[in-house]
Each structure stands twice: as structure tokens, then as C-alpha cells.
Amino acid sequence: MGFWGIEVKPGKPYPYHSDNVTGKLRITQATLGPGSSKERSIIQCSVGHKSPIFLCSLIPNKIESCPLNLEFEEDDLVAFSVIGPQSIHLSGYFVSDEGRVIRDDYESYPFYKFLITVINLLFLERSSIFNMKLRILFGLIFSA
């Protein structure tokens, strides 16, 4: 996993293509750049030859950052641009293929399956049924 970040300036589209980087690009944050304008700035994105779509609209002193969850494939040809007076900074990281393989290996271990089950029970159920399921789960694991 490696950090990624760019500044997209108004009127200057920023093309992105993963020339020397292997893995997908995951963009997680848009932040308004410095400036004295009170007007909104919008970051938009186009993939391939498709029409651009708005990702978020940022307003100085009101909404200056926006969480994102965007993922682009290695072979995607992407262009970012800003509509408005201020630049917008995008940040995120690269997800390598090796990262996915390691994660899948961990999920195959019985302990990690057990841990995921317990976490799901803790966060998804809050009742007496939860207590009963947890006792049964621990009983099965420690009696084996």
C-alpha cells in the first residue's frame, strides 16, 4: 500500500493513469485548497471517454473536506478537474494485488474466522440471544 495525492487546480484538468504503479488507486478524501473566495468549488471526474461526474462540492468555511470511497483499476484512464475558484486536493492510496492475497490467506485461518464471528456478534446483536450465541460459540471452540 502506498500513499497518493494530487492538487487539481481550476481550469487545469489532471489526467491520471497508473504508468509505473501496480494495483488499484483508492481515493479517500477531497480537501479544499487555500484561497479567499467564498464560492463553492466542485471536483469532477471522467473515466475513459465518458462524461464527467461530480464527486463533491466544497464551500469555504462551511464544507472544506469530503470523505470519498473511489477505486480505479490499473488500466483506467481518469481525468480530474475543478469547477470553481479554488484548487481541490485529492488523497488516497494504492492497493496492491499482494495485499489482497495476504488478506485472503488470513481469512482462511480458523482463529480469524472465529474473531470475525465474535466481532459481528458484538456489533450486530445487542440482546439476550447474543449472550446465548456467544456462550454456545465459546463452548464449541473450547470443547474441541
Protein Blocks (a to p, Z undefined) as FASTA:
>chain_A
ZZddddddehiacddddfkbgcddddfbdcddedjbfbdcdddddehjbccddfbdcdeh
kamcdcddddddfklccddddedjbdcddddddddfklmmmmmmmmmpmklmmmmmmmmm
mmmpccfklmmmmmmmmmmmmmZZ
